[in-house]
């Protein structure tokens, strides 16, 4: 996201020029949720950008123990924008890094700090100086969502005026009938697509804070599945953009009486939401992935692909970090579970887009991730896997340009696939994470805490509870 300010003094001048009364300090927790607190504008001084402001780190998921809870948020002066959702008091928004109050060093479990270290490691290798990322974060827009879970009951229900299941509805007025059928939402005009104007408001709000949008459209599924693509950016900046993207999409929907979810699989029997990630490396303003090898790629790009494919099972622990992620990554359907690459085959884990011929547009598209991921961690991990491929000249093998669904069982047996569960991805990360530790980008405490948090609070939470599906299958057994 392009910033208008670079120094603390420029931030204070920007706040004065815009009549700001409050400052919203935003920072990323370990798991992937933005946290924030507000201060009156008078409390923000140039010293704040060096000294930081204290808070209780033990109250943030996966961070400090109670006996060492004090931490600092340090605002980044290059991230200043006016928050578009505070109407009563003009509010300056600043993204913050986390620091230890004693050492003043960046905190190892701060996702934004990990992203910064990944960029620094890239420059240190001499391979490139910039890694660009372009995520396509799909989402659902619903009209109503309800869910609960108690010791003796569990349910969820989502509804959408646009949902095909409402084609026979009669209560509450006339039924006008125009709805996308299952897997037919890509992309009919209104009145079948009933959410165009809402997406337009989302686009306008994104651009209002400096995020350049390239396209918006309805996605394949019924019931309001959508995609809004914003322009690629360097790794850290793209992590910032992704957080602003989720924040804006959710809040615009809420202000318009709708609700948005980035869950990969909220509906049974229809397409889930992915977050295909486009990646490329550049050095001194020159693209490094263009060449004369397969699909117009360079040898460096092929080795990068080799690294991503080799480490893909471990990458899933960050790129597909929820139990719901694996309701989407199911073999035999359209999800990109096959760890292969192709120039046009969308069922392969990595695709090489062929719609543009300019060397500047040459990139690879990793199709496995979904939008529940913590972008800072996922992008950093993908970069480290690709760099490992370059450093060790990992051969990605032959491309898979055949129709995967037409392959025989014998042919398909030679194509590795993504893990089938979050637990499987965490096991892969436990066994394969040395590539993440290079340059101290990820640290052992980050890997250990990520696995422990996910196993304790998500994997075990889900697998210990009966589901409505199990009552349907087994109650009368």
N, C-alpha and C positions, 0 to 999 in steps of 0.2 A: 504494500500500500504506500503510495508516494506521500511523504510527509512535507509539510510546509515549514517545519522548524528543524533546526539542527542543534541549537545550543539552549541552555536553560534561560538565558536572557531573551532569546527569541520566543520561547514558550510563554514567558510572562508577558511579553509585548502582544503576542497573539491572543492571550486571554483577555488583556485589557481592550484590545481592538474589537473583540467580539462580545464584550460585556458579560464575561463569565462570572458567576457568583459561587459556583461549587466546582470541585475537582473530584472526578471518579477515578480511583486507583484500581486498575484491573490487573490481575495476575492469574497464572495458570496453576491449578493444583496438579498433583502427580498423576491422577487418573485421567483427567482431560476436561475438567469443568472450569470455566472462568469463575473466579472469586473477585470480590471488590469491597471497597469501603470509600466513604466520601469525606472530604474535608472542605471547609470554607476556603475560598480563593486566597484570603489573606494569609493562610497557613502555609501556602506554597511559596517557597523562596528559592533562590539559586542554590543555597546550601542543601535543600531537600534532595537535589539530584546527585549529591555526593554522599550526604550523611544517611539518607533514607529515612523511613518511618518504621517504628517498631510494631510488631503484631505477635499473636500467639500461634506459633507454628505447630503446636501439638493438636490444635483443633482442625487441621487440614489433613485430609486423607493421605496416608502413606508417608507422612513427614515426621516431625520430631517427637521424641518421647516427652512426657510431662515434665521431667526433671531438667530438660534442656530445650525449653519451648521458645525462648525469645529468638526472633528472627527479624530481618529487615526487608521491606520492599523498597526498591530503588527505581524511581521512574526513569524511563528512557525518553529523553527530550525529542527524539526523532519521530515519536509516535503520536504527537498531540493532534487531536481532532475534536470537533464539537459533537458530543453524543446526541444522536437524533431523537432520543426517546424521553428526554426530561423536559417537560413543557413548562413547569412552574419556575424553575431556576435554570438559567443557561449554564450548562455543565461542560467543563473541559474534561476530556478523557485522556488518560495516560496509561500505556502498558508498562508493566513493572517487571524487573528482575528480582530475584531473591538472593540475599546475602547473609552470611553468618555475622552476627554483631561483634564477635571477638576478632576473627581473622580478617573480616571484610571481604572474604573471597566468595565467589559465586557458589550457590548451594548445589550439591551434586544431583539432587532429585528435582531441581527446577527444570521442567521440560524446555523452557526457553533458553536456559544456560546450555543444555545439551545440544540444542540446535546451533547455538553460537560456536560451541566447540567443534561440531561437525564441519562447519564452514571453515574454521581455522585449520582443522586437520587437512581438509582438501587443499588449501593453499600451501600447507607445509609439505605435502607430497610433491608439489611441483607439477602434478598431472594437469590441473586446471585451477582457475581462480574463482569460478562461479558455477554453482549447480542450480539449474532452473527446474522448478516444479509447477505443474499445472493440474490441480485436482478437479475432478468432475463429481461434486458431492450431490447425489440424488436425495430426494426427500419426499414424504407424503404430506399432503395438506388435508386434514380431516375436519369435520364439523363438530364431532363429539368423541370423547374418549373417556372410558371408565375402566378402572381395574382395582382389584384388591386381593389380598392374600392373608388369610388368618389360619390358625391351626386346623380349622374344620371346613374351610371353604377357600376357593380360588376362582377368579374369573377375570376376563377382559372383554371389552366390547368397543369397537371403533365404528364410527358411522360417517358417511359422506353423502351429501346431496347428489354428488356425481357418481356414487357407487352403483355398479350394475345391479347389485342385489336390491336396490330400491326401485327397479323398473315396475314392480307391481304394487307399489305403495299407493294407498288411497286416502289415508288420513291427512288432515291439515291442508286441504285445498287440492286443486287439480294436479295431476301427474303429467308433466309435459314431455316425458319420455326420452329426451336426448341424453344418453350416457355412453361413455366408452365401455365396450365389452371387455372381458378379461383378455389381456395381452393385445388390445387394440387401441391403446391410448397414444400411440406414436404415429403422427400427431395431427388429428383432425381439427378443423377449425370450429369455432363456436357455432351452434350452441352445444355441441358435444363437449368441447373443451370449455368449461364454465369458469375457469380460473385465470384466464389471460390477464385481465385487468389487475388482479391481485399480484400476479407475478410482475407486472409492470411497475407497481408501487415498490415491490421488493428491489427491482433493478434501479429505480430512481433513488431509493434510499442508500443502496450500496454505492452508487456513483456520487452521491452527496458527500460521502466521507472519503472519496478518492479511490475507490476500488473500481477499476475499469471492467465492465461487463461486455462479453463478446456475443452471448446468445442466451435466450430463454425459451423453453418449450415444455409441453406436456411430455411425460415419459410413457413407457409402454403399458404400465399397469393401469387398471381402473382406479377410481376413488382418489383422484388428485395427485398421482405421482408426478413429480416435477423435476426439472433440471435447470439450473442457472449457472452458466460457465463464466468465471471471471478469468482475466488474463493471467498468464503464468508470471511467476516472480522468483527471485532468489530464495533459497531455502528458509531462512529465518523470516523474511518478509512474507513468504507464502504461508508460513505457520500463523503469523499475525492475521493475514487476510482471511484464512479459513475460520479463525475464531470470530472475527467481525462478521463473516458471512453467516455462520450459525446463529449468532446473536441477533442480527438484523432480520433474517428470515423468520425466526421464531417470534420476534416482537412485532413485526409487521402483521403476521398472521393473527396474533392475539388481539391487536388493536382493531382488526377487522372481523372479530368474532370467530376466528378459525384457530386450529392448533396444528403445529408442525412436529413431525418426528423424523429423526435421522436413523431410527432403528432399521437395520437391513431387511428384516422380514416381519412386518406387522400384519400381513395378510397371507392366508393360506391359499395356495392354488394360483397365485399371480406372481409377476416378477418382483424381485426384491430390489433394494436400493444399494448400488455400489458406489465406489469412489475411484474410478479409473485415474491413475496418476501418470501424467506425461513428464518425462525427465530428459534432460540433456546437460552436457558439460561444455563450458566455454573457457577460453584462455585468451587474454589480451584482446577481447572483442571478437574472437574467431570461434565459430562453432566446431566442436571436435567430433561430433557423431556422424558427420557427412563424409562419405567416401565411395569407393568403387567395389565394395563387397556386397553381400546379400542385401537386397532391397535398398541399395544406395547408402548403406551404413559403412562406417569406418571399422577397422579391426578393433580399435579401442571400444567402440560401441558394442561389438559382438562380445568382447571380453566382459564388459559391464553387464550385458545380458547374462553371460555365464555365471557371474557372481550372484546376481539377483535370483536366478533359478536355483543355484546350489543352496543358497541360504533361505529360500522362500518359506519352507516350513517354520523356521525360527522367526522370520519376518512376520508371519501371520500373528504371532503373539502381540505385536504392536499394531499391525495393519488391520487385523480383524480381531479386536480384543474383547469381544463379548460372546456369551453363549449363543445369543441370537444370531451372531455373524454366521454360524455354521448351519442355520436354517436356510441360508442363501447358498452357501458353498456345498452343494449336494451334487455328486456325480450323476451324469445322465441327463441333466437339464442344461439350461443355457449359461449357468455360472461358469466362470473361467477357472475351473479347478485343475486343469491339465497343465503341468509345469513344462511347457514348451513355448516356442516363439514362432511367429508367422507374420507375413507382411499384411494379410487381410483377414485372417481367421479370428473371429471374435470369441471363439471358445478356447483359445490358447491363453495362457496366463500373461504372455507378453505379445503385444501387437506392434507392428511398425506402421504407423499411419502413412498412407500413400497418396493422400489427396493434395499435398503441396510438394513442389519440386525444389524449392529454394533450399540451399544448404542450411540457412538459418532456421528452417522449419523442421529439419531432420531431428527426430527424437524417438524415444521408445515409450510405449504406453503399458504400464503394469496394471492389469485389470483386476487383480485379486482384492485390493483393499476395499473397505467400506467406510462410510462417514461417521461411524462411532469412534474412529481412532483419534488419538491425541496426535494432531498433525506434526507437532514439533518432534515427537519421538518417532513417529512412523517415517517421516521424511529423512530424519537423521539416520535411521536404521537402513532404509533403502539405499541411501548414498554410501554408507559404509559397506554394504554388501556389494554394490557395484564397483567401488574402489578396490575391494578385495579381489574381485574378478579381474580387474585391470592389472593390479600388482602381481597376481599369480598367473596371469594369462589363462584364465579358465575358459575352456572350450565349451560353448553352449550346445554343441552337437548340431545335428541337421535340423532345419526348420520343419515345422509340421503344417504343411499347406493343404493337407487333405481334410475332408469333412470328418471331424473326430467322431461324429455320431454314426458314420458309415464304416468305421474301423472294426475289424474282427476282434474278438476277445484276445486273440494272440497278439495282434498289433498293439492293442490298447494296454496290454500288460507291460509293455516296454516304456510307457509314458507315465512318469511319476505324477502324483497328485498332491494337492494341499491336504493338511490334516483334516480329519473329520469332526473335530471338536476343539473347543478352547483348551481343554486339558491336553489334547494331543499337541497343540501349538506350543503350550507352555513347556511340555516335555522336550519338544524340539529346541526351544530356546535354552533350556537348561543344558542340553547336550552340545549346542552349537552357538556360542556367543563370543568366542575369542576375537572374531572379526570386529565386533562392536567395541572392544576394549582398546583398540589401537588409538593412540593419541589421547588416551584418557577421556574419550568422548562419552561413552557409557562407562560406568564403574560397576564393580561387583555388587556394591550395595544397592545400586539401581536395579540390576538384574534380579537379585535376590528378593528385594522388596516387591518388584512387579509380579514375580511368580507367586510369592506368598500372599500378596493382596488379592490377586485374581483367584487363586485357589480357595482361599478362606472365605472371601466375601461374595464371590460370584459362582464359581464352579460348584462348590459344596452347597451353597445356598439353593441353587437350582436342582441339583441331583438328589437332594434329601427330601424334596417336596413332591407329593403326587400332583398330577396335572389332570384337567378335565378329559384329555385324550385317554389317559389311562383308565378313568372311570368308564369311558365309552367302550374301551376294549375289554376290560377285565372285571367289571363289577359283577357280571353274571357268570363268571367262569366256574 
